[in-house]
Amino acid sequence: MSAAVSLKARISTTLMIALAAISLGVIAIAAWPARARDVVDIRKLPMRFEWVPCQEHCRGWISATGVITSETPKAFEDFARDHDLTGATMVLDSSGGSVNDAIALGRVWRGLGLLTTVGATIDSPRSATGAAAVIPDASCESMCVFLLLSGKVRYVPPGARVRVHQIWMGDRANDARAANYTAQDLMIVERDIGRLAKYTFDMGGSGDLLELALSIPPWEALHQLSPAELRRTNIATTDAVADVLPPRTMDPGTPVAAGGSKPIQDRFSSSVADVTPPALPVVKATKTAEAVSPVSGAAVPAQAHVQ
């Protein structure tokens, strides 16, 4: 009898240990995706600008992550007030956003002579210096592509995703084929396509970029530009990362654009390090073009959307 009781006790203890181990495993597994979701969700927030300093003889760069909204140009203006950004590098990770606000912002960036690239900024203990680094595991989609185009020099690293598609009415993009459209809606879209075309040519882009983007309706997946298309559309103007992120050994007085084409493994990382994203309010559904529609003699905003 005592042997049976002892066996029963051992079985009970073993089950308790197993259940505890499983519970800890579930907690650990559940915690990682939550952290991953935090990292991903930051791209759904309004675009945030951050100056990323680096150590010794290195100017640093600007990290721009999130959705382009009607507040983004003002947010950049406020950010620029505290920094000398002439010739600086803008590192983009964005799903796009407002057409007209992206165009306005892109013209400001060109005026500052910014350099542009695609990437995510991380605090990387794996870099040679232990300082911040840029990883290519990032996306520049929709109107972000046209912000990328505003750079005086433009670099797209292997592994980064640059994707395009059409402009569409924001409130009908989710079910575009079933929606109804007015003549006013068509006017808004065509007007903003005209604005986007002028901007594209002003920035040095090609008609191929517009053709590719305007061929992808909202009910299809975004088109990811191949390396050949990045060159043909003039999105990418250099294959050397050092043309936009110069090496740390450059003289501090040297302009960013004159950094040369030396390897900078300590600035670009191929793997993701721990990232703790800031707590920011979630942005509402993003409209990507603004227009003025006359309603009963008054002018009200009307918008189109790039998904």
Buried (B, 14 or more C-beta within 10 A) or exposed (E): EEEEEEEEEEEEEEEEEEEEEEEEEEEEEEEEEEEEEBBEEBBEBBBBBBBBEBEEBBBBBBBBBBBBBBBBBEBBEEBBEEEEBEBBBBBBBBBBBBBBBBBBBBBBBBEBBBBBBBBBBBBBEEBEBEBBBBBBBBBBBBBBBBBBBBBBBBBBBEEBBBBBBBBBBBBBBBEBEEEEEEEEBEEBBEBBBEBBBEBBEBBBBBEBBBEBBBEBEBBEEBBEBEEEBBBBBBBBBBBBBBBBBBBBEBEEEEEBBEBEEEEBEBBBBEEBBEBEBEEEEEBEEBBBBBBEBEEEEEEEEBBBBBB
